[in-house]
């Protein structure tokens, strides 16, 4: 076995888990928009337009963009492990790759970059990117004999509290970004259904948050 085989193994395990989470979130979003359109008092002309917009966004923009972000985050973590991960080197890698990461983010593609709050949103995304790269570095460096994401999580985070503390930091940045958009809806460039998209964004986030926290109970049971 090559010296760094465990990094490639962990890379693939984390990548598969992140892609599965993405698919779960997109599938739940599709169910949400169906239920909201059926229950809400929407203009019958707007209903199919909103649904078409969401389908296009979820299958193309969101999925492609999120896959891009996953790959960049994991590749940056792997690069830092292999070539040194001091503070200066870490900051350099974040700076070099953040723009490409941001271009995969929906706040970048669907927000008005001239809006006064865009830089705040951008800054939140940068902090989240840095945090995620640091987290995957910890997980990728695990040398123990593990075979799946649950085992990897238990090795890296010795207790459920440790795992929860790491998870909540990510959740808080996502919550901060959504709250900023909710308070400043004019930042969105969405042509139709802005109100329902914001509602779905919040509901989807709360569902994912609860799902991830409950998943820790399964991992540490």
N, C-alpha and C positions, 0 to 999 in steps of 0.2 A: 504493500500500500504506500502510495506517495505521501510525503510529509503533510501536505495540505489538503488531502482528500476530505477531511472532516469539514473543511470550509465549503467545498462544493456540495457535500451532502446537506449541510445546514442551509446553504443558499437555496437549494431546490425545495427543501421542506418548508422554509419560510415563504418562498415564492408561491407554492401551491396553496398555502393557507391564506395568503393575502388575495390571491385571485378568487378563491372560494368565497371569501368575505365580500369582495366586490360583486360577484354574481348574485349572492344572497341579497345584497342591498339593492341592486338594480331590479331583481325580481319582485322584491317587496314594494319598491317604488311603483312598479307597473300595477300591482294589485291595489295599491293606495289610490292611484289616479283613476282606476276603473270605479272604485267604490265612491270616490269623491264626486266624480262626474255623474254617477247614477243618483246619488243622494242630493246633490246641490241643485240650486235653481239657476242653471246656466242657460244662456241664450243657445237654442238648438243649433244655430249656425256656428257658434264658437266651439261647441263640444268636440266635433271631429277635428277641428283645427288644433285644439289644445292636445288632444290625444296623438295626433300625427306629429306635432312638435316634440312631445315627450318621447315617443317611440324613436324618432330620428336622433334625438339628443342622447337617449340611453344606449342605443345600439351603436352609435358612431362616436359622438364627442366624448361622452362620459366613459364608455368602455375603453376606447382607444387611448384617451388621455390618462385614465387611471392605470392601465397596463404600462404606459410609458413611465408614469411616476414610480410604480413598483420596481420596474427594471432599473431606473436611475438610482433609487434609494439603495437597493441591494448592491448594485455595482459600485457605488461610492463606498459603502461599508466594506466590501471585499477589497477594494483598492487601498483603503486606509489600513486594513489589517496586514496586507501584503507589503506595503511600502512605508509604513510608519504612520502613527496616529497621534502625534503630539498636537498640542493646541493650535499651533500656527499652521501645521499641515492640514489639520481638520478644517480650520476656517477657510483655508485656500480651496480645498475640495468643495466645500459648501458654496463658496463664491463662484467657482468655475462652473458648477452644475445647476445652480439655483434657477437660472433663467430657463433652461431646458425643462426642468421640473415644473416650473410655474406655467409654462406653455401647455402642460398636460392638465392643469387645474381648471375647473369650470368657473371659478371666480375670476380667472384671467380672461377666458374666452368669452364670457357672457357679461362682463362688467365694463362700465364706462371708465376708461383709464384716466379721463380728465376729471372725474368726480373727486371732490376734496377728501373723501374717505378711502380712495383706492390705495393710497400708500400705506394706510393703516392695515388694510386687508392684506396687502402684499407682505408687510412686516410679520403679520401673524403666520402667514404661510411659510415664511423663511424660518421662523422659530420652530414650527411644526416639522419642517424638513430636517432641520438640524437634530431635533429630538429623535426623529425616526431613524436617521442614519446612525446615531449613537446607540439606539436600541438594537438595531439589527447587527451592529458590530458585536455587542455583548452576546447575542444569540449565535452568531456565526462562528465565534471562537470556541464554542463548546466542543471538547474533544471526547467526552464520554460516549459510550456506545448507546445511542438512541436511534429510534426508528420512525418517530412521528412528532408532530408539533406539540402534542400534549406532554410527551416525555421531555422534549427540548425545553418547554416552558418551566417544568418542574425542576430541571437541572439549573437553569439560569436564575430563576426566582424561587428561592428556597421555601418561601411561605406564600400563602394566598395573599397576605397583606402586601408583600413585596411586589407581587404581580399586579395587584389592584393599584398600588401607588404609581407604578409605571404606566398602567393603562389610563388612569384618570388624568395624568398629565397630557396625554394625547387627546383625550376626550375634551378637556378644558379648552385647548386651543381650537378644536373644531367648533365647540359651543360659542367661543368668543367670535369666531368668524361669522357664524350664522346669525348671532345676535346683532352684529354690526350691520349686516345686510338687512335684517328685519327692521332695524331702526332707521335705515337709510335706503329704502326700496328703489329710490331714483338711481342708485348705482347700477342696477340691473339693466341690460340692454334687451331683455326678452321682449319680443314683439307682441305677444298675446298671453293672457292667463298668468300675469305676474303674481297676482294675489294667491292663486291656487298653487303655483310653483313654490312660493315661499312657505305655504302651509305644508306642502309635501316635504319640503326640505327639512322643516322642523320635526314633523312626525317621523320621517325616515331616520333622522338623527337620533331621536329619543328611542325608537325601536332598536336601532343598532347598539346604542349605549346599553340598554337593558339586556340585550342578547349577549353582548360581550361580558358584562358583569356576571350574568348567570352562568356563562360558560366556564368561568373560573371555579364555580362550585363543582362542576363536573370534573375539571382537571384536577382539583385538589380534594376530591371526595375520598 
